Amino acid sequence: MALRWVAGVLLLSLGLVAAHTGQVPLLAWSSHSSLWSPLAAPHEGHVVTEAQLASLLDLAVDGGPHNVLLFLQEKLSVEDFTAYGGVFGNKPDSAFPNLENALRTAPSSLVLPSVDWFAAGAVPAFLKAKLGVSPLHVDQNTLQELRLNASLPALLMVRLPYTTGSSLMAPKEVLTSNDEILGQVLSALQSEDIPYTAILTALRPSRVLRDVSDMAPEKLGRQLLQTETAFAPVRYPLTGTPKILFWASNLSVTINNTLFDLTNLTFGPSPTVDVQESVWNFNASELALKYKNINGKELKIRFLMTNASYSISKQNWFVLHTVELVRPGDPPAVFNVTQITAPTNYSFSCACVSSEPSLGGMLFPAKNATQWDLTILRFQIQSYQLINETFSDASDCAGFFTPGIWMGLLTSLLLVAIFTYGLHMIMSLKTMDRFDDPKGPTISVPQTE
């Protein structure tokens, strides 16, 4: 009985885990600016839950237009964009030219590669309750008759298929057709100058079989949801062989609850950051990023690193010890750094380095840093043994024991415990010393009152 109960609990838990492993992407953009901060999108590998998605959509509905356009596709996965998407720039072979153009030109946009598909399926009900209106289903026939009022809330829903009933169309052709519908709806709204917020997601994840014969090898990488930037990393010195390289997809500083995005100033096509105050020698180095005007004052961000030899590993390791933020008239804010270390012949990379505990920490306020927050996404740095003026192979901050590995280990241990318990019960069975023989004397069992 105990074995059946434990096995039932195990199967139920595995079923619940399997039911929540599906993820779908969610893309949102709006004609209003500053709806989502650059830190709203989670770091790579994070699955957005229903509560987190609700908080992000709250920002769009409360601070943006009340005309919401929901494109709800039957099936969609990140692999659809990987296999059939093009780089931002409307390449002719992309299946999503209208979607890419909308994301690129929108004042505000949000890209969530992995959203729990149960949470995505609840988006229509959430928007209905938030706006207080029932969804209006829009198709190509009713598109020309569409009339909206910017002062009244409206929820427009456009259903997009993933496969056709005849199965004669390839997935790329279906996605291209859906993108054309998306473009027609957006054109209708823009022609009437109606402010809107658009959301694209799906009810279930899809499985994409890549047609390698139809795609060039260079197009097989993630392109729509994870486009590699062409911007060069920060280097010191500016001329000659670099001694320090630093790059990030986003660099943001919060001062007294005011967010300042320093990404374009640091890595943009025309960066204005000054690194001349940086210092380098073989034992210690300092990367100093100097910005002339951040909220009316000069700002410096200093990364202090050392290089030391460790006899146990028989090689040198570089360590980032502290990050300092300095403004005239304010005491320097110092953050202690943990776990940012790598062999000298490697670079160090991490999906997120932040002083926000909710983003994983790694930067801990040490001195005068209570009013400051620093967040760096897709952080990569190297200060020693640079070869060919590029980053060396990266030592990543991701731990070896991922949640999937822990789940597998715990499940294996539970199965081993059940097997051991059952084997112990079988081995403990004993036969009776005597049996009741009908030809011999009967076994008497004394009865006591």
N, C-alpha and C positions, 0 to 999 in steps of 0.2 A: 504494500500500500504506500509506504514511504517512497519507494522507488518510482511508482507511478506519479506521485505528487511532484517529486523533484523533476522528473522528466517532462511533465506537463508544464511546469513553470519555465523550464529551459526552452521548450519549443515555443511557448508564448512570447518569451523575451526575444528569442531569435526572430520570430515573426514580426514583432514590433520594430526591431532594429532594421529588418529588411524593408519594412514598409516606409521607413523614413529616410532611406538612402537615396531616393530619387531627388534630383535637383533640376531646376529649369532656370534659364536666365531671365532677368527683368531689366528692361531698358526704359528710361523715362527722360523726357525733355520738355521744356516749357518756353513760352515766349517771354516770361518774366525772368529777371536775372537774380542771382544770389539766393536761389531756393535751397540749394544744398551746398555745404562747405566742401572743400577738396578732401576733407577727412571723412565724409559721409560714406564713401565707398569702402567696403572692408578690404583687408589685405587678402592676398592670394590664399586659396584653400579654405577660407571661412565660408560656412553655409549660413545664410541669413535665415533667422527664425521668424515666426509669425509676429512676435512682439517687436523685434527689430524692424521688420518691414512696415509694421503699422506706424512706428515712430517716424520713419522716413517719409511715408505717404502723408502723415499729418503735416509735415513741413510743406509739402506741395499744395495740399488743399487749403491749409490755413493762411499761408503766405502768398499763394499764387492765384491764377484765374480759377473761377468756379465752373468753367467749361472744361470738362475732363473727357478726353478721348481714350478709350480703352481698346487696344487691338489684342484680342484674345485668340491665340492660335491653338489648334487642337494638340499639336505636339511640337516641341522645340527643345534643343539642347545646345550647349556651347559648341559641340562638335559640328553643328550646322554652320556656324560662323567660321569655324576652323577650316572646314572642307570647302565651303562655297563662298566665303566672304573675301572681299578685297581690302586692301589698305585704304585708309581714309584718303580720298582723292578721286573717287568715282571711276575706278578702272573698268574698262568695258567687260571684263570677264567676271565681275562680281555679281552675285545674286541679290545684293542689297544696296544698290546705288542711292535710292531715295532715303532709306534708313540712315545710311552713312552720312548723306548730306544733311539730314535733319539733325543728327547728333553733332556734326561738326559746326553747324551754323547757329545752333540754339544758344541763347544766352545762359541757360542752365541745363545741365544734363547729369544723369546718374546712370551708371552701368553696374549691375549686380550680376556677375557671372553665375553664381550658385545661390539659388533661393529654394528653400524646402518647397516641394511641389504642392503640399497641402496648404502652405501659406499663400502661394501664388493663386491657388484655386479659390481662396477666400477673398481675393482682391475685389471682385464685383460686389459682394455683399458688404464689404467694408466701405467702398465708395458710395454705395447706395445709402447706407446709414449715415455716413459723414456729410453727404450733400443734401440728404433729405428728399431725393427724387428717385424715381424708378428709371432703370436704364432704357434708353431708346436704341433699338437695334437698327443699324444703318447698313444698307447694301448699295450696289451700283444703281439700282432703280430709284431709290429714295434720295440719292446723293444730290441730285440737281435741285430737289425741292427743299433742301435743308436750309433752314433759317434759324439763326440763333440770336439771342440777346445777351450782350456782355454783362448786363446787370442781374440776370437771372441764372441760377445754377442749372447745369445740364450735364447728363452723363450719357455719352454716345458710346455704344459698343459695336465693334466690328468683328465678326467671327471670321477667322482665317483657317482654311483646312491645311492639313499637312500632306495627305495622299488623296488621290482620286479613287472613286469606286472602281474604275476600270483598270487602275494600276498601270496605265499606259504611259503616264508622265513620270519622268525621273524626279527625285526629290529636289534637285536644283531647279527644274522647270517650275515646280509647284511653289518653291520659295521665291522665285523671280516673279511669278504671277501675284503672290501675296504682296510683294514689295511694290508692284505697280498699283494695287488697290490702296496701299498705304499712301503712296504718292498722290493719288487722285483725291483722297479724303483730305490730306494736308493742303493740297492746292485749293480745294473748295473753301477751307477755313481761312487761308491766307488771302484769298481774293476778296473776302468780306471784311478783312482786317479784324478778325475776332481773336482776342487773346485766349490761349488754351494751354493745357498741360496734357501731354500724350504719354501713354504707358503701353509697352509691348511686353507680353509674357505669354505663358502657355499653361494648359491644364495638366499635361503630362510630359515627361521627358521622352525624347525620340532616340532612335538608334540610327546612326548615319554610317553607311558603308561607302567609303570613299572610292570614287572612280579615279584611280591613279592615272589611267591612260589619258584622261581628259584634263589632267592638271600638271603643270610644270612642277619640278621638285621644289623650286623656291617658294611655291604657294602653299606648301603643306603645313606651315607654321600657323600659330594663332595670329590672326590678323585684325579682326574687327574688335574683339573684346580685349586684346592684349597686343597693341601695336607698339613695336619698339620705336623709341624716339630716335631721331637723327641728330639730336643735340649732343655735343661733345661733353665729356666730363670736365670738371674743374681741374686744372693742372698747375703745379708749382715746380719750378719757375715757368713763366709763360714762354720763354724761348729756350732752345737747347733740349737736353734730355730731361724729362720730368722726374722729379724726386717723389712727388705726392700726387695721387689721383683720387678724385672724389666724385661720386655721381649718385643721383637719387631721382625718382620719378616725381616726388613731391617733397618740398621743404617748407614747413610752415611754423611760425612762431606766434604764440598767443601772449599778449601783454595786457594785464588787467582785463581779461575776458574779451579782448579785441584781437581778432585773427588777422594775421598778415601773411599772405602767400608770397614766398620768396623764390618760387620755382623759376619763373621766367627771368627774374633778375640774376639768377645764378646759372641756369642752364639754357636759357632761351636763345633765340637766333642772334640777339644783340645783348649779351650779358653785361651788366654794369658792376658786378661784384669786383672788389679789389683784393688780390691775394698777396700783395707785395710785402706785407708785414709777416708773412709766414717764415718759419725757421726750420732748417733741416740739418741734422748731422747723424752719424751712424748710430749713436746711442739714444738720441731723443729727437723728436720732431714736433712741430706745431703748425697746423693748418689754420690760418686766420682768414675768415671771410668778412670783408668790410663793406657795409652798405651805407651810402652817404645820407639818404633821407628815408627813414622809416618812421612815419607818423611825426615828421618834423625834427627827428633826431638821428644822429649817426648810430649804427648798430654794428657790433662785431660779434661773430661767433667763432670761438677758438676750440679746436680739437687738439688735446694734448696727448701725445703718444710716446711710448718708449720701446726700445729694442733691447732684449736681453737674451743671454744664452742660458739654457736649462740643461743641466748635466743628465737628467733622467731621460729626456727625449733626444739628447745629443744634437740639438739644433737650436737656432735662434727663433724667438717668438716676438711679434710686436703686439702691444697691448694699448688700447685706448682707455685712458684712466679717467679723464674728466672732460666735460664740455662746459665752456664758460660763455655767457652772454653779457656783453658790456655795452652800456649806454652812458653818455655824458650826464653827470648829475645824479646817477643812480649807482648804488654799490653793485659790484659784479655778481651776477647770479651763477652759482656753480652747481653742476649736476655730476654726481658720481656715476660711473658707468660700470656695468657688470656684463660679463660673458662676451665682450667684444675683443677677441683675441684670435690670432691665427699664426701659423708658421710664417717666417719672414718671406719665404718664397711664394706665399699665397696672398690673395686678397681676402677681405672679409665682406660677406654680404648677408643681408637680413631683410625679410619682407617688411618689417616695421620696427623702427627704433623710436621710442616715444617716452615721454614723462607721464603720459596718461596711463594709470593702472589698467583701465579697461582695454587698452591696446597692447598690453603685454609688458609694459614697464621698460626695463633696461636702463632708463635714466632716472636717477633718484635724487630729489632735491637735497643738497648738502648745505648751501649757504645762500641766503637772500633770494631764494628761488620760488617762494610761495606764490608770487603773482605772475610767474612765467610758466609757459608750457612749450615744449619743443617736440615736433613730430616729423620724422623722416621716413618716407615710404620707399621701399626697394633700395635700401641703403647699401652702398658699396664703397669701400675705401682701401687703399694700399699705399704704404709709405716706404717700402724697401724692396730692392731687387726687382724693379720694373724692367721688363724686357719688351723691346719693340714699341715702347711708348703706349702700351695697352695693359689692361688688367691681366694678372695671372689667373690661374684656376682659383675658384672661390671656395673658402671654407664657410659653410652656411651655418646660421644660428639654429636651424630647425633641429629639434631633438630626434634621437634615433627611435625612441618609443613613441610612435604616433598613436592617436586614439584607436585606429584600426588594429594596430599590433597589440595594444593592451586588451582590446575586445577579444582578439583571437587567443591571447594567452589565458585570460580569465575563463573563456569558454572551454579551452582545453583542460585547464585545471579542474573545472567543474565536472567535465566528463570523466576525467581520471578519478576524481573523488567518488563519483557514482559507481564506476567500475570496481574500485577498491572495496567500497562498502558491500556491493553485491557479492564479490568474490569472498569477502570475509564471512558473509552470512552462509554461503554455500559450504565453505570449509568448516564452519562451526556445527554443521548438522551431525548428529550422532545416532547410531542405531541402538535399539533396546538390548539390554544384556540378556533378557529371557523373553521367550515367546510363549503364548498360551497353547499348549499341546493338548488336543481333545482326548488322547489316549492316556495321558498321564494325569497326575494331580493338577488341579486347577490352581491358578495363582490367586491367593487370597489377599485381599486388600482390607486391612482392619479399618473399621469405621469408628470414628470418634464423634461423640455428641458435643 
